[in-house]
Amino acid sequence: MSQQWKAVCNVTDIPVLGARVVHRATTDDVAVFRNSDDKIFALLDRCPHKGGPLSQGIVFGERVACPLHSWNIELGSGCAVAPDEGCTQKFSVKVEDGKVFLDLDELNALAVEAKAA
């Protein structure tokens, strides 16, 4: 099955070392991050620790520091850096012609799972 992509914003809409939130029908939004090398990452906007909004954290390198308790989360995997443990959902990202796309199936699948719970 081929991937379907949804355009969510332009790269320039995301602040360098910051994030932009993509709202969904569920309560769990997606945070789209941009680091200093203009690499783009997407994670569920919930820290695996206490559910803090990762979109409000500080981006450095390929990590984000949760604004609540400063846990460091790897942007590429969504997993906390040791000694902390836990992971948040990561999303596939594609960048073409300055536009950021997220995988539509991933966005919808998680929304369906969350509603069924």
N, C-alpha and C positions, 0 to 999 in steps of 0.2 A: 504494500500500500504506500503510495507516494505521500509525502508530507504536504499539508496545506499550511500556508503561512498567512499571518494577519499582520498588516502594518500597524504599529502602535505609536510611533513617533519618529522624528528625525534624530540622528545622532546629536545634532547641535541643540536639541530640546533638553538634553540631559546635561546638567552642569558637570564640568570636569571635577573629578573626585566627589561626585554626588550621585543622586538617584532621581528617578521619576517614577511615580506610582501609576500602574495600569489597573483601573478599577474593574471588578468583575461582578457578576450577579451574586456571588457568594460573599461572605464577610472577609474571605482571605484574598487580599489584593496581591499583585505581583510587583516587585520592586525591580526596576531596570537600572543597572549601574553603569557608570563610565569612569574608567580610571585615567591616570595621567598619560597613558599610552594610547588613549582612545579605544581601548578594548571594551566591549560591551558584554555584560553578564545579566542574567535574570534569575531571581530567587523569589520564593514565596516571601511575602513581607512579614515574616514572623520568625524571631529568634527561637532556636530549639530549646533555649533555657527557660525563659519566662514569657515568651511570645512578644517580646519587644519589637517595635517597628524598625526593621533593618534599614528601611529607606531613609530614616533620620540619623543613621550612623555615619561615622567618618570613614571614608574610603582611603586606603593606603595600599600601594602595590596591587596585589590581587586579593585583598581582604577587606572586610568591613568590620568596624567595631560597633557592637550593639550599643545603642544609646542608654540602655538601662543599667547594665552591669559590666560593660566593656568586654564582653566575650568577643574573640576574634573569629570570624566566619570566613572560610575560603570561598571566594566568589565563583570559582570554577566548579566546585563540588557541592557547596552548601553546607559543608561539615565544619564543626567547631575545631579550633586548633587546640592540641593537647596543652595542658592537662584537662581541658574542658571536653565534654563528649556530647554528641548529638548532631543531627543533620536536619536541615530544612530542604524542602523540595526545590530542585533546580529546574530551569526551563531551557529548552533549545532556543538559540538565538541565531538569526541570520542578518547580516548587514549588506545591503545592496544600494548603490547610488546614494549613500548618505541616509538611507531609511533603515529603521530597526524593525525586524519582523520576529514574531513569536510563533511557535508551533500551535496551530489552532486545535489540534487533537489534544495536546497537553493541557491547554487552557480549559477546554470543555470537559475533558475527562476528570480533572480534579474538581471542577464545579459540580459535576454529576455526583461524584463520590461524596462530596461534602454535604450535598442536599439529602442524600440517602441516609446519612449517619443519624 
